[in-house]
Amino acid sequence: MDKEPTYVLIQCNLGAETDIIETITKMPNVVEVRGTYGTFDIFCRVVATSTETEKIVEQIRRISNIQSTTTLRTILSQGGK
């Protein structure tokens, strides 16, 4: 199976961002995780197989103080960079 990028947008409780970012940073196949301004509090980029990504997103969703997540799967056949 090919690895593909997936983006996870996270909303969390105020003040929990640093602890959540630290936890996610330690997960395998997470290549970027940053705090953000706007609707979402944290941006996370995962590069993994579909099965690995599902497990990572499940782990992220179980972290305390996370209110919600939005997962964006890429469509590689549409091109882009």
C-alpha positions in Angstrom: 0.0 0.0 0.0 1.2 3.5 -0.8 1.6 6.2 1.8 -0.5 9.3 1.3 -0.9 12.6 3.1 -3.9 13.1 5.4 -4.7 16.3 7.3 -6.3 16.3 10.7 -7.8 19.6 11.9 -8.4 19.7 15.7 -10.6 21.8 18.0 -9.6 21.5 21.7 -10.2 23.1 25.1 -8.5 26.4 25.6 -5.1 26.0 27.1 -4.7 22.4 26.1 -2.9 23.0 22.8 0.7 22.6 24.0 0.0 19.2 25.7 -1.9 17.9 22.7 0.7 19.0 20.3 3.4 17.3 22.4 1.4 14.1 22.5 0.7 14.0 18.7 4.4 14.8 17.9 5.4 11.5 19.4 3.1 9.5 17.2 4.6 7.5 14.2 3.9 8.9 10.7 3.0 12.3 12.0 5.2 14.6 9.9 3.9 18.0 11.1 1.7 19.3 13.9 1.2 23.0 14.7 -1.0 25.3 16.7 -3.2 27.5 14.5 -5.4 30.6 14.7 -9.0 30.4 13.4 -11.7 27.8 13.6 -9.3 25.0 14.3 -6.7 25.0 17.1 -4.2 22.4 15.8 -3.2 21.3 12.3 -1.7 17.8 11.9 -0.2 16.2 8.8 0.1 12.4 8.6 1.8 10.5 5.8 0.9 6.8 6.1 -1.0 4.0 4.5 -4.8 4.1 4.8 -4.8 1.5 7.6 -2.1 3.3 9.6 -3.9 6.6 9.2 -7.1 5.2 10.6 -5.3 4.0 13.7 -3.5 7.4 14.1 -6.7 9.4 13.8 -8.4 7.1 16.3 -5.5 7.7 18.7 -5.8 11.4 18.2 -9.5 11.5 18.8 -9.0 9.7 22.2 -6.6 12.4 23.5 -8.2 14.3 26.5 -9.3 17.9 25.9 -9.9 17.3 22.2 -13.5 18.5 21.4 -13.6 17.5 17.7 -11.5 16.5 14.6 -12.0 16.9 10.9 -10.0 14.6 8.7 -9.1 15.5 5.2 -8.0 12.7 2.9 -6.2 13.7 -0.3 -7.2 12.8 -3.8 -3.8 12.2 -5.4 -5.3 11.6 -8.9 -6.3 15.3 -9.1 -2.7 16.4 -9.0 -1.3 19.3 -7.1 1.8 19.6 -5.0 
